[in-house]
Amino acid sequence: MTTSPAMDAQTAFTGTVVPEGDDRLNEAQLTAWCAAHVAGFEGPLSVSKFKGGQSNPTYRIDAPSGPYVLRRKPFGKLLPSAHAVDREYKVQAALSATGYPVAKQYGLCTDASVLGSWFYVMGCVDGRTIWDGAMPGATPEDRRAHYFAMTDTLAALHTLDPDTIGLGDYGKPGNYFGRQVDRWTKQYRLSETETMPEMERLIEWLPATLPEQTRVSVVHGDYRIDNLIFAPGEAKVAAVLDWELSTLGDPLADFTYFCTAWAQDNGGRSGVMDLDRKALGIPELDEVVAYYCTKTGRDGLDNIDWYLAYNFFRLAAIIQGIKKRVIDGTASSAHAKAMSERVQPLAALALSHGVRAGA
């Protein structure tokens, strides 16, 4: 009997495993740190590692005082500015104070002698992670409600004023796309393993065609269905996870990254392009765009293909970093190798949208 790709992703990424080798944490030192820094903590603790996630290793801590989640930087040589767990902690702590759906933050450790790298501890949110954008087993009405709940939650982030919530210094406010194209071009060059004509053409075209930035907000940077925890039994986002790529920037970058799901085949993951969306109850992209624009007070969204080209370019650059870590032997996940083979197809997809936008 063969399992579907959807089952594979849900099974492969759900749950925890016993940490082995470099993934093991010093439990005695972690217990002492938690006792000193985590309000209400009561030991002893046990540690398991979440299966999902390619970048910052993520652990579940179980203790008599409750379950917690720990995220740490990977060990080994890291690219500049990558894996900034201190930024993840800062943005979630600020958003949590506003009532935005994120996990409660308990403490950040910047003393690498405790566990070998920086880390932070947060609450463990009860709910469901959905890895497959097709949402197997859901009703059409339920799917539709989940997609609008995702859009609502992203729009709510983009309507928060960074200065008011203490995040006015979380990034540079202007020229977001220019800085991002530059940043990901540099990161790509640092981890480049072969010459890809598609990436070369995008590196030339994107900076010459940047759209005007009209708004600044906190941007999540990786907003998609499997980076959310949904409340048990209802179409409501209980927590937004994985803030590693967050900064201040153009909210349209964030929203159009979410829109990439409509430009990718499913394969058991977040893509919905090849699905029978009408039968499944998944809204069409133009409907989601119109809904987001209404929620954020916009007249509409021009030239979405430019934004899709940019997002797939950025994704190719990020995954090239994973590919380099696979080659160097420092990738933190068994799924990293399979993921690293997606760089070239993503570059080709980016360029196809670029061509539609005039490249």
C-alpha positions in Angstrom: 0.0 0.0 0.0 1.4 3.4 -0.9 0.8 6.5 1.1 -0.2 9.8 -0.6 2.3 12.7 -0.5 -0.2 14.5 1.7 0.0 11.7 4.3 3.8 11.7 4.0 4.1 15.4 4.9 1.6 15.2 7.7 3.3 12.1 9.1 6.9 13.1 8.4 6.6 16.5 10.1 4.1 15.8 12.9 5.3 14.9 16.3 8.7 14.5 18.0 11.7 12.3 18.0 14.4 11.6 20.6 17.3 14.0 20.0 20.5 12.3 18.9 24.1 13.4 18.5 24.5 17.1 18.1 20.8 17.6 18.6 21.0 16.5 22.2 20.7 19.3 24.9 22.4 19.4 28.3 19.3 18.8 30.4 21.0 19.6 33.7 22.1 23.0 32.5 18.8 23.7 30.7 16.9 22.8 33.9 19.0 25.2 35.9 18.4 28.0 33.3 14.7 27.4 33.2 14.4 27.5 37.0 16.2 30.9 37.0 14.5 32.5 34.0 11.1 30.8 33.2 8.3 32.2 35.4 6.5 29.3 37.2 8.9 26.6 35.9 9.0 23.4 37.9 11.4 20.6 37.0 12.4 17.9 36.3 12.2 18.2 32.5 12.4 15.9 29.5 13.3 17.0 26.0 12.2 15.8 22.5 12.8 17.3 19.1 10.1 18.3 16.7 10.4 16.6 13.3 9.4 19.6 11.2 11.5 22.6 10.4 14.8 22.8 8.5 16.4 25.8 10.0 16.4 26.5 13.7 16.2 23.2 15.6 13.0 23.2 17.7 12.4 21.1 20.8 9.5 20.3 23.1 10.2 20.5 26.8 7.9 18.6 29.2 7.9 19.5 32.8 5.5 19.3 35.8 4.7 23.0 35.2 3.6 22.3 31.7 4.9 21.9 28.1 7.3 24.5 26.6 9.0 25.0 23.2 12.7 25.8 22.8 14.3 27.1 19.6 18.1 27.4 19.2 20.6 28.4 16.6 22.1 25.4 14.7 25.7 24.5 15.7 28.5 25.0 13.2 29.4 27.8 10.8 26.4 30.0 10.0 25.7 32.7 7.3 25.8 36.3 8.5 22.4 37.4 10.0 20.9 34.0 9.7 19.2 32.1 12.6 18.7 35.2 14.7 16.7 33.6 17.6 16.9 36.9 19.5 14.9 38.6 16.8 12.3 35.8 16.8 12.0 36.3 20.6 11.7 40.1 20.4 9.0 40.2 17.8 6.8 37.5 19.4 7.1 39.1 22.8 6.0 42.4 21.4 3.1 40.9 19.4 2.0 38.7 22.3 1.5 41.9 24.4 -1.0 43.2 21.8 -3.1 40.0 21.9 -1.9 38.9 18.4 -1.9 35.1 18.1 1.7 34.0 19.0 3.1 31.8 21.7 3.8 33.3 25.1 7.5 34.1 25.4 9.3 33.1 28.6 13.0 33.9 28.1 15.9 34.4 25.8 19.4 33.0 26.5 22.4 34.7 24.7 25.0 32.8 26.8 26.2 30.1 24.4 27.9 28.3 27.3 24.5 27.0 28.6 23.5 24.8 25.6 26.2 25.6 23.0 24.2 28.2 21.1 21.6 31.0 21.8 18.1 29.8 22.4 14.7 31.0 23.7 11.8 29.3 25.5 8.1 29.9 24.8 4.8 28.4 25.6 3.5 25.3 23.7 0.2 26.3 22.0 -2.6 23.7 21.9 -4.1 23.1 18.4 -3.6 21.7 15.0 -0.8 22.2 12.4 -2.1 21.6 8.8 0.8 20.6 6.5 -1.4 20.1 3.4 -3.1 23.0 1.7 -5.8 20.6 0.4 -6.8 20.1 4.0 -7.7 16.3 3.6 -10.8 15.3 5.6 -12.2 18.9 5.9 -15.5 20.0 4.4 -15.6 22.7 1.6 -17.1 25.2 4.1 -14.4 24.5 6.6 -11.6 24.9 4.1 -13.0 28.2 2.9 -13.3 29.5 6.5 -9.7 28.4 7.2 -8.3 30.3 4.2 -10.1 33.4 5.1 -9.0 33.0 8.7 -5.4 32.9 7.5 -5.9 36.0 5.4 -7.5 37.8 8.4 -4.6 37.0 10.6 -2.1 38.3 8.1 -4.1 41.4 7.5 -4.3 42.0 11.3 -0.4 41.8 11.5 -0.1 44.3 8.6 -2.4 46.9 10.3 -0.5 47.0 13.6 1.7 50.1 13.9 5.3 49.0 14.6 6.1 52.2 16.6 3.1 51.8 18.8 3.9 48.2 19.8 7.6 48.7 20.4 9.0 47.4 17.1 9.9 50.7 15.5 13.5 49.6 15.5 12.9 46.1 14.2 14.1 46.9 10.7 14.7 49.7 8.2 11.4 51.2 7.1 12.0 52.0 3.4 13.2 50.4 0.1 12.2 47.0 1.4 12.3 45.2 -1.9 15.6 46.8 -2.9 17.2 45.7 0.3 15.7 42.2 0.2 16.7 41.5 -3.4 20.2 42.7 -2.5 20.2 40.6 0.7 19.1 37.4 -0.9 21.4 37.9 -3.9 24.3 38.1 -1.4 23.1 35.1 0.6 22.7 33.1 -2.7 26.2 34.0 -3.7 27.6 33.0 -0.3 26.0 29.5 -0.7 26.2 29.1 -4.5 27.1 25.6 -5.7 26.6 26.0 -9.4 25.7 28.6 -12.0 21.9 28.8 -12.8 21.0 31.0 -15.8 17.5 31.7 -14.3 19.0 33.1 -11.1 21.5 35.2 -13.1 18.7 36.7 -15.1 16.5 37.4 -12.0 19.5 39.0 -10.2 19.8 41.4 -13.1 16.1 42.1 -13.7 14.6 42.3 -10.1 16.6 45.4 -8.9 15.8 47.2 -12.1 12.0 46.9 -11.8 11.3 47.4 -8.0 7.7 48.4 -7.2 7.1 51.5 -5.1 6.7 50.9 -1.3 3.7 52.7 0.1 3.4 51.1 3.6 5.6 49.7 6.4 4.5 47.0 8.8 5.9 44.0 10.6 6.3 41.3 8.0 6.5 37.6 9.0 8.5 36.5 6.0 7.3 32.9 5.8 3.5 33.0 6.2 1.9 29.8 5.0 -0.5 27.2 6.2 2.0 25.0 7.9 3.6 27.8 10.0 0.3 28.3 11.8 -1.4 26.5 14.7 -5.2 26.4 14.3 -7.5 26.3 17.3 -9.0 22.9 18.1 -12.2 22.4 16.2 -12.6 25.9 14.6 -11.3 28.0 11.7 -9.2 30.3 13.9 -5.5 30.9 14.0 -4.3 30.2 17.6 -0.6 31.0 16.9 1.7 32.1 14.1 5.0 30.2 14.2 8.5 30.6 12.7 9.3 34.3 12.9 12.9 33.7 11.8 12.6 35.8 8.6 10.5 38.6 10.2 11.4 42.3 9.9 9.9 45.7 9.1 9.0 45.9 5.5 6.4 46.1 2.7 3.3 44.1 3.8 2.7 43.2 0.1 5.9 41.1 0.2 4.3 39.1 3.0 0.9 38.8 1.5 2.2 37.9 -2.0 4.4 35.2 -0.4 1.2 33.7 1.0 -0.2 34.0 -2.5 2.5 31.7 -3.9 0.4 28.7 -2.8 -1.9 29.5 -5.7 1.1 29.3 -8.1 2.5 26.0 -6.9 1.3 22.4 -7.2 0.2 20.7 -4.0 2.4 17.7 -3.6 1.1 17.2 -0.1 2.3 20.7 1.0 0.9 24.2 0.9 0.4 24.6 -2.9 -3.2 24.6 -4.3 -2.6 25.4 -8.0 -3.3 21.8 -9.3 -6.3 21.2 -7.0 -10.0 21.3 -7.9 -10.3 24.4 -5.7 -14.0 24.9 -6.4 -14.9 21.4 -5.4 -12.7 21.7 -2.3 -14.1 25.1 -1.2 -10.7 26.8 -1.5 -11.1 30.4 -2.6 -9.6 31.6 -5.8 -6.6 33.9 -5.7 -8.4 37.0 -6.9 -11.0 36.5 -4.2 -8.2 36.3 -1.5 -6.5 39.4 -2.9 -9.8 41.3 -2.9 -10.5 40.2 0.7 -7.0 41.2 1.9 -7.3 44.5 0.2 -10.6 45.2 1.8 -9.2 44.3 5.3 -6.2 46.5 4.9 -7.9 49.4 3.1 -6.2 49.0 -0.3 -7.7 49.7 -3.8 -6.2 46.6 -5.3 -2.9 44.9 -6.2 -1.1 45.6 -9.5 1.3 43.3 -11.3 1.2 40.3 -8.9 3.5 38.4 -11.2 6.4 40.7 -10.2 5.8 39.9 -6.6 5.5 36.2 -7.3 8.8 36.3 -9.3 10.5 38.0 -6.3 9.1 35.5 -3.8 10.1 32.5 -5.7 13.6 34.0 -6.3 13.9 34.6 -2.5 12.7 31.1 -1.8 15.3 29.7 -4.2 18.0 31.7 -2.4 16.9 30.4 1.0 16.8 26.8 -0.1 20.2 27.2 -1.8 21.5 28.0 1.8 20.0 24.7 2.9 21.6 22.9 0.0 25.0 24.3 1.0 24.5 23.1 4.5 23.5 19.7 3.2 26.8 19.6 1.2 28.8 20.9 4.3 27.0 18.4 6.6 25.5 20.9 8.9 21.8 20.7 7.9 19.6 20.0 10.9 16.9 17.9 9.3 16.6 14.6 7.4 14.1 16.5 5.1 16.8 19.1 4.2 18.3 17.0 1.4 15.1 16.5 -0.4 14.3 20.1 0.0 17.7 21.2 -1.4 16.8 19.7 -4.8 14.0 22.3 -5.2 16.4 25.2 -5.9 16.5 24.9 -9.7 12.7 24.3 -10.2 12.0 27.4 -8.0 14.4 29.5 -10.0 12.6 28.4 -13.2 9.2 29.2 -11.6 10.4 32.6 -10.5 11.6 33.4 -14.0 8.4 32.3 -15.6 6.5 34.9 -13.5 9.2 37.4 -14.2 8.6 36.8 -18.0 4.9 37.5 -17.5 5.8 40.7 -15.6 8.0 41.8 -18.5 11.5 40.3 -17.8 
